[in-house]
Amino acid sequence: MCRSIKTLRPPALPEEATEEDMRAAALQYVRKVSGFRAPAAHNREVFDRAVDEITAATMKLLAGLEIRGASRGA
């Protein structure tokens, strides 16, 4: 597991995760999996698309999770 990626769901994160938080986690994941901190120009499009798709999947995941003891939208 990439140690730079933090848990984004409550109660690990005191406030609701922002899109910026989710994008940062997605970027760390793509960097880890690809082995590139910054891709070469010819890989930039696929690298950025992966970050976008993982960010979107993370948003869906967090929106759909039911956290016991936590009220939604509070």
VOGUVO-843334 format. One line per 4 residues: number of its first residue (from 1); their letters; for each residue x, y, z of N, C-alpha, C, O, CB. Coordinates in Angstrom, 3 decimals, decimal comma. Glycine has a CB too. Layout:
BEGIN
NUM) A) X/Y/Z/X/Y/Z/X/Y/Z/X/Y/Z/X/Y/Z ~ ...
//
This chain:
BEGIN
1) MCRS) 0,848/-1,187/0,000/0,000/0,000/0,000/0,884/1,237/0,000/1,925/1,274/0,656/-0,960/0,005/1,223 ~ 0,467/2,222/-0,725/1,209/3,476/-0,780/0,955/4,251/0,506/-0,189/4,590/0,810/0,804/4,318/-2,027 ~ 1,985/4,528/1,245/1,835/5,199/2,535/1,379/6,644/2,412/0,904/7,227/3,386/3,131/5,153/3,282 ~ 1,518/7,232/1,220/1,110/8,618/1,020/-0,401/8,770/0,878/-0,926/9,876/1,003/1,791/9,180/-0,201
5) IKTL) -1,098/7,673/0,620/-2,541/7,742/0,459/-3,184/7,622/1,829/-2,948/6,652/2,550/-3,058/6,633/-0,500 ~ -3,999/8,610/2,189/-4,640/8,584/3,498/-6,098/8,150/3,366/-6,699/8,255/2,296/-4,549/9,966/4,174 ~ -6,646/7,666/4,461/-8,051/7,280/4,500/-8,900/8,542/4,379/-8,657/9,527/5,076/-8,388/6,497/5,812 ~ -9,891/8,509/3,497/-10,686/9,702/3,228/-12,093/9,654/3,813/-12,845/10,617/3,664/-10,775/9,915/1,759
9) RPPA) -12,462/8,579/4,462/-13,812/8,502/5,025/-13,783/8,834/6,509/-12,766/8,655/7,180/-14,419/7,102/4,802 ~ -14,908/9,317/7,009/-14,992/9,564/8,448/-14,910/8,247/9,206/-15,337/7,231/8,658/-16,297/10,311/8,804 ~ -14,414/8,197/10,377/-13,916/9,313/11,177/-12,430/9,587/10,961/-11,864/10,440/11,645/-14,169/9,044/12,634 ~ -11,785/8,886/10,030/-10,352/9,103/9,802/-10,065/10,536/9,355/-9,035/11,107/9,713/-9,827/8,116/8,752
13) LPEE) -10,960/11,104/8,587/-10,828/12,491/8,144/-11,931/13,272/8,858/-13,110/12,969/8,671/-10,935/12,628/6,554 ~ -11,576/14,269/9,671/-12,583/14,956/10,491/-13,677/15,646/9,670/-14,827/15,703/10,106/-11,906/15,977/11,367 ~ -13,340/16,161/8,509/-14,345/16,797/7,662/-14,517/15,938/6,405/-13,750/15,004/6,175/-13,934/18,273/7,294 ~ -15,509/16,255/5,614/-15,754/15,509/4,384/-14,584/15,712/3,426/-14,071/16,822/3,286/-17,089/15,950/3,724
17) ATEE) -14,170/14,636/2,774/-13,066/14,712/1,819/-13,462/15,605/0,644/-14,589/15,545/0,154/-12,669/13,297/1,320 ~ -12,532/16,418/0,209/-12,776/17,287/-0,938/-12,345/16,578/-2,215/-11,657/15,559/-2,170/-12,027/18,635/-0,783 ~ -12,754/17,123/-3,345/-12,311/16,563/-4,626/-10,780/16,637/-4,715/-10,144/15,748/-5,281/-12,970/17,324/-5,825 ~ -10,203/17,686/-4,160/-8,741/17,829/-4,148/-8,086/16,689/-3,362/-7,060/16,155/-3,782/-8,339/19,192/-3,541
21) DMRA) -8,682/16,314/-2,216/-8,173/15,186/-1,429/-8,226/13,889/-2,245/-7,284/13,096/-2,245/-8,986/15,028/-0,122 ~ -9,349/13,697/-2,936/-9,533/12,477/-3,722/-8,586/12,439/-4,914/-8,053/11,384/-5,258/-10,980/12,366/-4,202 ~ -8,382/13,578/-5,534/-7,464/13,656/-6,684/-6,023/13,390/-6,235/-5,269/12,720/-6,941/-7,564/15,050/-7,373 ~ -5,643/13,907/-5,077/-4,289/13,672/-4,563/-4,065/12,184/-4,293/-2,993/11,654/-4,585/-4,050/14,489/-3,275
25) AALQ) -5,070/11,513/-3,738/-4,960/10,081/-3,491/-4,874/9,316/-4,812/-4,088/8,377/-4,937/-6,156/9,583/-2,660 ~ -5,684/9,718/-5,798/-5,660/9,071/-7,111/-4,299/9,249/-7,775/-3,768/8,314/-8,374/-6,770/9,638/-8,014 ~ -3,744/10,435/-7,668/-2,428/10,707/-8,253/-1,358/9,822/-7,613/-0,515/9,262/-8,316/-2,059/12,195/-8,081 ~ -1,386/9,694/-6,297/-0,414/8,840/-5,611/-0,560/7,383/-6,056/0,435/6,684/-6,249/-0,587/8,949/-4,082
29) YVRK) -1,800/6,934/-6,218/-2,060/5,566/-6,666/-1,484/5,341/-8,069/-0,790/4,352/-8,305/-3,578/5,274/-6,655 ~ -1,771/6,256/-8,992/-1,288/6,117/-10,372/0,233/6,169/-10,410/0,860/5,419/-11,158/-1,881/7,223/-11,274 ~ 0,826/7,038/-9,619/2,295/7,087/-9,551/2,865/5,763/-9,075/3,843/5,265/-9,634/2,754/8,214/-8,619 ~ 2,259/5,194/-8,049/2,743/3,936/-7,475/2,616/2,793/-8,475/3,561/2,037/-8,698/1,972/3,599/-6,194
33) VSGF) 1,436/2,680/-9,071/1,178/1,575/-9,989/2,014/1,685/-11,269/2,522/0,683/-11,773/-0,304/1,529/-10,339 ~ 2,151/2,911/-11,792/2,890/3,098/-13,049/4,399/3,106/-12,854/5,156/2,791/-13,772/2,466/4,388/-13,708 ~ 4,828/3,472/-11,646/6,259/3,584/-11,401/6,840/4,907/-11,860/8,057/5,091/-11,848/6,977/2,466/-12,080 ~ 5,970/5,841/-12,269/6,424/7,155/-12,723/5,923/8,240/-11,786/4,733/8,307/-11,478/5,948/7,430/-14,159
37) RAPA) 6,836/9,087/-11,338/6,412/10,246/-10,552/5,743/11,248/-11,474/4,704/11,816/-11,137/7,616/10,897/-9,812 ~ 6,331/11,460/-12,621/5,769/12,321/-13,665/6,001/11,590/-14,987/7,132/11,209/-15,289/6,433/13,779/-13,667 ~ 4,965/11,395/-15,763/5,117/10,640/-17,006/5,806/11,458/-18,091/5,797/12,689/-18,066/3,762/10,172/-17,501 ~ 6,394/10,756/-19,032/6,948/11,407/-20,219/5,794/11,984/-21,028/4,645/11,577/-20,853/7,795/10,404/-21,081
41) AHNR) 6,092/12,914/-21,897/5,059/13,587/-22,687/4,176/12,591/-23,432/2,967/12,801/-23,539/5,701/14,550/-23,678 ~ 4,756/11,519/-23,946/3,969/10,557/-24,728/3,056/9,698/-23,843/2,188/8,997/-24,364/4,904/9,655/-25,532 ~ 3,231/9,737/-22,543/2,362/9,005/-21,615/1,446/9,923/-20,803/0,628/9,438/-20,021/3,206/8,178/-20,671 ~ 1,568/11,212/-20,974/0,829/12,191/-20,159/-0,687/11,993/-20,257/-1,375/12,014/-19,236/1,190/13,617/-20,592
45) EVFD) -1,214/11,802/-21,463/-2,671/11,696/-21,637/-3,238/10,490/-20,887/-4,239/10,616/-20,183/-3,023/11,594/-23,130 ~ -2,613/9,340/-21,030/-3,131/8,137/-20,369/-2,950/8,235/-18,847/-3,796/7,760/-18,089/-2,417/6,872/-20,913 ~ -1,867/8,841/-18,414/-1,607/9,056/-16,991/-2,700/9,953/-16,392/-3,297/9,612/-15,371/-0,200/9,689/-16,779 ~ -2,955/11,092/-17,028/-3,963/12,035/-16,545/-5,367/11,433/-16,586/-6,173/11,667/-15,685/-3,923/13,316/-17,375
49) RAVD) -5,657/10,663/-17,625/-6,971/10,021/-17,722/-7,164/9,029/-16,579/-8,251/8,944/-16,007/-7,128/9,306/-19,081 ~ -6,117/8,282/-16,245/-6,202/7,335/-15,130/-6,474/8,072/-13,823/-7,293/7,621/-13,022/-4,904/6,512/-15,016 ~ -5,805/9,188/-13,596/-6,038/9,981/-12,382/-7,494/10,462/-12,343/-8,140/10,401/-11,297/-5,061/11,195/-12,321 ~ -8,008/10,937/-13,477/-9,398/11,402/-13,540/-10,377/10,271/-13,228/-11,324/10,459/-12,465/-9,701/11,988/-14,926
53) EITA) -10,148/9,104/-13,817/-11,057/7,975/-13,630/-11,019/7,455/-12,194/-12,054/7,095/-11,634/-10,706/6,850/-14,600 ~ -9,848/7,418/-11,612/-9,732/6,954/-10,222/-10,340/7,975/-9,268/-10,951/7,598/-8,268/-8,252/6,696/-9,852 ~ -10,183/9,252/-9,563/-10,828/10,292/-8,755/-12,343/10,115/-8,797/-13,002/10,170/-7,759/-10,433/11,708/-9,258 ~ -12,895/9,905/-9,983/-14,344/9,713/-10,126/-14,806/8,470/-9,380/-15,839/8,499/-8,710/-14,731/9,609/-11,608
57) ATMK) -14,053/7,377/-9,488/-14,416/6,141/-8,782/-14,360/6,348/-7,276/-15,197/5,815/-6,549/-13,483/4,985/-9,192 ~ -13,397/7,106/-6,805/-13,268/7,395/-5,376/-14,463/8,222/-4,892/-14,994/7,980/-3,808/-11,942/8,143/-5,090 ~ -14,876/9,186/-5,691/-16,031/10,010/-5,331/-17,284/9,138/-5,206/-18,061/9,292/-4,264/-16,251/11,127/-6,382 ~ -17,475/8,223/-6,164/-18,633/7,318/-6,119/-18,562/6,410/-4,904/-19,565/6,193/-4,224/-18,712/6,473/-7,401
61) LLAG) -17,380/5,881/-4,633/-17,203/4,992/-3,489/-17,561/5,708/-2,191/-18,367/5,207/-1,407/-15,760/4,472/-3,428 ~ -16,971/6,869/-1,964/-17,214/7,586/-0,713/-18,664/8,039/-0,586/-19,220/8,054/0,512/-16,290/8,787/-0,612 ~ -19,278/8,409/-1,712/-20,679/8,834/-1,678/-21,602/7,667/-1,338/-22,665/7,871/-0,751/-21,083/9,447/-3,023 ~ -21,210/6,459/-1,698/-22,052/5,312/-1,475/-21,825/4,572/-0,175/-22,643/3,736/0,210/-21,881/4,393/-2,566
65) LEIR) -20,731/4,862/0,509/-20,439/4,166/1,759/-21,409/4,565/2,851/-21,777/5,733/2,973/-19,016/4,448/2,204 ~ -21,815/3,601/3,634/-22,636/3,858/4,811/-21,738/3,709/6,029/-21,206/2,629/6,284/-23,873/2,887/4,884 ~ -21,572/4,772/6,767/-20,705/4,763/7,938/-21,591/4,708/9,169/-22,362/5,631/9,431/-19,763/6,014/7,970 ~ -21,479/3,638/9,913/-22,294/3,502/11,131/-21,943/4,589/12,128/-20,770/4,894/12,347/-22,097/2,113/11,774
69) GASR) -22,963/5,165/12,724/-22,747/6,194/13,733/-22,499/7,574/13,167/-22,335/8,532/13,923/-21,607/5,816/14,589 ~ -22,467/7,694/11,859/-22,249/9,002/11,241/-23,519/9,408/10,503/-24,121/8,594/9,802/-21,021/8,973/10,269 ~ -23,921/10,649/10,657/-25,096/11,119/9,939/-24,652/11,736/8,634/-23,691/12,504/8,598/-25,904/12,132/10,781 ~ -25,346/11,405/7,564/-25,025/11,954/6,243/-25,475/13,409/6,161/-26,549/13,784/6,632/-25,693/11,118/5,120
73) GA) -24,607/14,217/5,541/-24,955/15,604/5,308/-24,956/16,488/6,540/-25,451/17,615/6,503/-26,269/15,665/4,689 ~ -24,402/15,980/7,631/-24,372/16,798/8,851/-23,136/17,635/8,901/-22,939/18,388/9,855/-24,451/15,931/10,092
//
